[in-house]
Every structure is written in C-alpha cells, then in structure tokens.
Amino acid sequence: MKFPISIALGLVAGLILSVAWYLMAKSLGFYSVQVFIDVYILKLCLIIAGVFISVFIVKRRNKSFLEFKTALQTGMLYCLVFAVIAGIFNFIYYKYITPDTIDYFVAEAKKYAEGTGKIKGEDLTKFLDAERGRFSSFATIPPILFWGLIVSLISGLIFQKKDPHTFSAN
C-alpha cells in the first residue's frame, strides 16, 4: 500500500523533530528553557518546509496542475501526521525520558508567582494547573494544526493552477 507523500513527509518530519528535541535537551540540559525555544522554532521550520514540499510534489505529480482544495488537504494531512508524531514523542519525553521536568518547571513558576506577589491563594493553584497543562501531549497538536492551516492556505494560493481541459458544469 502506497502512502500519500504528505503522510510520508509528516512521519519523517515527526522523527526529525523527535531526534532533534532529544539531542538538544541532552546537549543543552533537560531543564533548559532554550530547548523549548529551539524546539518551537524547529517545529515552525518543519511545518513551513514540509507543507511547501508536500504541495509542490503533489503539483508535479499532477502534471503542474493543482486545485486549491487539494493543496489545502495535502498540507493539512502532513501537519496532522506531524502533530500526532510530535504529541506521541511529547508524551514519551515527559513520561519516560525526563519525568521530573514538569515538576521542575511548575516549581519554578510557583517561585516566580510567589516572588512577584501578583498571584495568591486559589489563583495560584489555577496558575500552576495552567502551567502543568502546557506540557500536555495534546497541547502540542493545536498549534501545529493552526500554523499548518496558515501555511497550507498560503501554499495553496501560490501553487494552485487549474487544468484548462476539465469540464465544469458551473
């Protein structure tokens, strides 16, 4: 069974992100904020490059013709596969590789909140729960899909070219 190019590229991008994330964390330190910044930048780069490459390859396979809808579907399928792989690695990373990282960053957020004195009592509990939620595996999926939608729309506008030989009843 042959997979669409967007699925194959999404799998590859997810694996690239996973390996790069682990290597960055290992070299910079598992408690480094710089790792999160670098991973976010890498995610954006992989979204942009992957969507454009997927759409471009689909256009070449269709003899240089591509409908906007097809470009959008191709880009979003790539991002969906990429987001699922990123979410799975996120779960593995925080559950098995560095299980104490979340507690460390929540403790740091608590120190910061108590040090500034702006958050007190029940609001502190809500704040810490929100901080803990940022590390959820499902929290990685919506931003990837959002940016994927934006990039897919842009790539669809750039690469669309309708076949003049198709008949339309409208």
C-alpha positions in Angstrom: 0.0 0.0 0.0 1.4 3.3 -1.1 1.0 6.3 1.3 0.5 9.8 0.1 3.6 11.9 0.1 2.2 14.1 2.8 1.9 11.2 5.2 5.5 10.0 4.5 6.9 13.5 4.9 4.8 14.0 8.1 6.3 10.9 9.5 9.9 11.9 8.6 9.4 15.4 10.0 8.0 14.0 13.2 11.0 11.7 13.5 13.4 14.6 12.8 11.7 16.7 15.5 11.8 13.9 18.0 15.5 13.1 17.5 16.5 16.8 17.4 14.5 17.5 20.5 16.2 14.7 22.4 19.6 15.7 21.2 19.1 19.4 22.0 17.8 18.5 25.5 20.8 16.2 26.1 23.3 18.8 25.0 21.7 21.9 26.5 20.3 20.3 29.6 16.9 18.8 30.2 15.9 21.8 32.3 17.0 24.5 29.8 14.4 26.9 28.6 16.4 27.3 25.4 15.5 23.8 24.4 11.8 24.8 24.3 12.5 27.8 22.2 14.7 25.8 19.8 12.1 23.1 19.5 9.3 25.6 18.8 11.4 27.2 16.1 12.2 23.8 14.6 8.5 22.9 14.6 7.7 26.1 12.6 10.5 25.4 10.1 9.4 21.8 9.6 5.8 23.0 9.2 6.7 25.6 6.6 9.2 23.4 4.7 7.0 20.2 4.9 3.8 21.8 3.7 5.5 23.6 0.8 7.4 20.5 -0.3 4.3 18.2 0.0 2.2 20.6 -2.1 5.0 21.1 -4.6 5.5 17.3 -5.1 1.7 16.8 -5.5 1.6 19.5 -8.1 4.5 17.9 -10.0 2.8 14.5 -9.9 -0.4 16.1 -11.3 1.5 17.5 -14.4 1.8 21.0 -12.9 -1.9 21.3 -12.2 -3.2 21.7 -8.6 -6.5 22.7 -7.2 -6.6 24.9 -4.1 -8.6 22.2 -2.2 -6.0 19.6 -3.0 -3.2 21.8 -1.8 -5.1 22.5 1.4 -5.8 18.8 2.0 -2.2 17.9 1.3 -0.8 20.5 3.7 -3.2 19.6 6.5 -2.7 15.9 6.2 1.1 16.5 6.5 0.5 18.6 9.6 -1.9 16.2 11.2 0.6 13.3 10.9 3.4 15.6 12.1 1.3 16.8 15.1 0.4 13.2 16.1 4.1 12.1 16.0 5.1 15.2 17.9 2.4 14.6 20.5 3.5 10.9 20.9 7.1 12.0 21.4 6.0 14.7 23.8 4.2 12.0 25.9 7.2 9.7 25.8 9.6 12.6 26.6 7.8 13.8 29.7 6.6 10.3 30.9 9.8 8.3 30.5 12.8 10.3 29.4 12.5 13.2 31.9 9.6 12.6 34.2 10.6 15.3 36.7 10.9 18.1 34.1 7.3 19.2 34.5 7.6 19.3 38.3 10.8 21.4 38.0 9.2 24.0 35.7 6.0 24.1 37.8 8.1 24.7 40.9 10.0 27.5 39.1 6.7 29.1 38.0 5.5 28.9 41.6 8.6 30.6 42.9 8.2 33.3 40.3 4.5 33.8 41.1 5.1 33.9 44.9 8.1 36.2 44.3 6.2 38.8 42.4 3.2 38.6 44.7 0.7 39.1 41.9 -0.9 35.7 42.2 -2.3 34.5 45.5 -4.5 31.7 47.0 -6.8 29.9 44.7 -5.5 31.8 41.7 -2.0 30.3 42.4 -3.5 26.8 42.1 -5.2 27.7 38.9 -2.0 29.3 37.6 0.0 26.2 38.4 -2.5 23.9 36.8 -2.4 26.0 33.7 1.4 25.8 33.7 1.2 22.0 34.1 -1.2 21.9 31.2 1.3 23.5 28.9 3.3 20.2 29.0 0.3 18.1 27.9 0.9 16.0 24.8 -2.4 17.2 23.3 -1.3 20.8 23.8 1.3 20.4 21.0 -1.3 19.4 18.4 -3.4 22.6 18.0 -0.5 25.0 17.4 0.9 22.7 14.7 -2.5 22.4 13.1 -3.1 26.2 13.3 0.3 27.1 11.7 -0.2 24.2 9.2 -3.6 25.7 8.1 -2.0 29.1 7.6 0.9 27.7 5.6 -1.4 25.4 3.7 -3.6 28.3 2.7 -0.6 30.3 1.5 0.9 27.4 -0.4 -2.5 26.7 -2.0 -2.7 30.2 -3.2 0.9 30.1 -4.5 0.8 26.7 -6.2 -2.8 26.4 -7.5 -3.2 26.1 -11.2 -6.4 24.6 -12.6 -6.4 22.2 -15.6 -7.9 24.1 -18.5 -9.1 20.9 -20.1 -11.5 19.9 -17.3 -15.2 20.5 -17.9 -17.2 22.3 -15.3 -21.0 22.5 -15.4 -21.0 25.8 -13.5 
